[in-house]
Amino acid sequence: MESRTGPAPPPKSAEPALQKWKLLIGLGGVVALVVVTIIVLWAHHQRSAARAARRASGRYLVAPDNIDSATSDLRRAVAERVIPGAVLAIGRRGRIAETAGFGRVGWKDTDDPASPDSTVYDLASLTKAVATTPAVLLLVQDGRITLDEPVQKWLPEFEGRWKERVTWRHLLTHTSGLPAGAKVRGRAPGQRLENMIETPLGEPPGIDVQYSDVSFIVLWKAAERVAREPLPAFLERRLFRPLGMHSTSFWPGLACENCAPTQLLKTGEVYRGKPSDPIAHKLGVPTGNAGLFSTAHDLARFTAMVANGGELGGVRILRSDLVRELFTQQPRAGHRTLGWMAFCPDEDPTPQDRCANPIAYGHTGWTGTSLWVDGVRGIWVVVLSNRSFNVKHPPSLDSIREDVFLDATGLDTTDEVRERR
């Protein structure tokens, strides 16, 4: 019969030491578990206490219910396939309360998720509000120009009937008399830009409000002349780098893997990293009307700086008086401010009308982007999307962007809009 043998038992003299060792190990595990439990419970207590204190004092950056409502708006738009995806940032003055991504950069389940930190969007006309306008204000701040001096002083090739009367303020407020757009002519980018600057005025400056890409192209060229360096480099040095906007740039190129596509080419390839704006695209170089790309994270920092009076994290970018001009409707400019515009959805103003009771200031972009700041409470909202990707007729996002802002600020469920009247 086969015999089985097991491991030899430890010597009797070793058994007490082994039992003590096991006891110590067991006690160590219990102590570690108790310590971890205490830490977790203390952290939970601290969060609960802070939440209760904020609730009691009304010190939430943005009410959680408002954030939930705003995120639900975008989540619904993605679920109903209005847009393939979007990113959102919400904050108050110089602090960020929420960033979130919804859906994907394309319509396929295999496309990358939309990320507020890494997905780079074509900002379209937000370029005017985030790049061109701040560049001009920085030149004013430096004492190099004044808003009411003729642009022709710095850009003598900007000549023609009435052009000697066009000021920086006229161009910023779309009251220069220049048309909305113009045909891009010329073989080389320099020649195309020169021809654009030669676009004649349709009427004297200061008469009517005409939203004009041409105005901001002229602004860009004139600002470069004053800055004595390419404006992308100027903005990187004076605005983007100081604010930590490391994913913001002009024309990142088709190789930009993090860029959300805006079109599907006939070849089946996605178009991304270059502006979808036809004028900016045909000019072929960075210009003031469109062509800037960025993330929700970066735009949140920019918007927080503006909502905080021109300073963020101890870094002063713009003087507070210049920031206030972004929240001030200009004379004879409808609801336009300096490079931005007032937002009063209940009034539905024409371009020539002022907002009687604006609830915010900011700008929008054709690709489905927007930036709005509540000038009273300092609450701000950034929405980025690529509504134009692989669709015959890009849907209007006006109502969605409006709902997101109203829900985030709580103005949709309170009487505050009426109170501001």
C-alpha positions, 0 to 999 in steps of 0.5 A: 500500500502506497504511503503518503507523506506531508511536509514535516511539522515545524520544530516545537521551539519555532511554534510560539515565534510563528504564532506571534508573527501571525498575530502581529501580521493580523494586528497590522492588517486591522490597524491599516484597515482602521486607519484607511477607514478613518481617513475615508470617513474623515474625507467624507465628513470634510466634503459633507461639511464643506458642501453643507457650509456652501449650501448654507451660505450660497457659496457654490461656484455654480449650483449642482442642479444647474450643472446637471441641467446643462449637461443633460442638454448636451447629453440629449443632443448627442443621444438624439444625434443632433451632433456627434459630440461636444465638450462643456466647461462651466465656472464662476469668475476665476474658477472652473466648476465643471468640465465634461465631454459627451459623445464622440468626435465622429458618428462611429462607435470607434471614434475617439470620445469627446474630451474637454482636456484633449479634443481640439476643436475648430473655434471658427468665429470664436477666433475673433473673440479669443485671439484678434480682440485680445491682441488689439486690447493688448496693444491698447494696454501697451500704449501703442494704439488708441481705439479711436485713431484711424487704422490707416495710420498703421496700414497705409495700403488700406486706402479708398473711399472713406477708409481714412475714417475707419478706426480700430473701434469701427472694425471691432464693432462691425461698423466699419462699412466693410462687407460681410465677406469678399471674394478671395483672389490671388495665387499666393497668400500674401497677394490674397491678403492684400486684395482682401485689404483693398475691399471697398467700403459699402458705406461710411463707417459708423452708420450701420452694423454689418457683421464682417469677416473682412473687418477682422482680417483688416484688424489682424493685419493692422495689429501685426503691423503694430506688434511688429511680429506675427500675431500667432507668436504675439498671442502665444507670448502674451496670452496663451502661454501665460494662461497655460493654454498649451493646446491652443494654436492656429492651423494645427494641420491635417496631422492633428490626431486630437482635432475633431473633424469638421468635414468628410472629404470626397476621398473619404478622408476626414478634414481636420486641423485646418479652418472650415471657414471658406475665407480663412481656408482660401487665404491659406494663412492665419487671419483674424476672422477664423482659424484658431483651434483649442480645447474646452480646458484652454478656453475655460482658462481664457474665459475665467481670466475675462470673468475675473477682470483680466487676471487668473492665478495671479497672472494679469493679462488685461487691465480691468477697464479693458475687460469691462469694454467687452461687457459694454455695448458700444455707441451706434453699434447695436448690441456689439461690444469690443469684439464681443456681443451682448446676449439677450435671447428674449429680445431677439434684436436685429443687428442694429438694436441694442440689448435693453437687458443683456444677460451675458456677453460673448461670441459664437462660432459656425462650427458649433462653438460658444462662449458666454459670460454673465457679467453680473454674477461672473458665471460663464459657459463654454460649449465646443462641438463639430456640428458640421461633420459628415452632414448635408445640412449642419443643424442650428445649435442656437437653441441648444447653446442658449439652453445650456447657458440658461440652465447653467446660470439658473436663469431659465428657472428664476425670475432673475431675467425679469428682475434685470429689466 
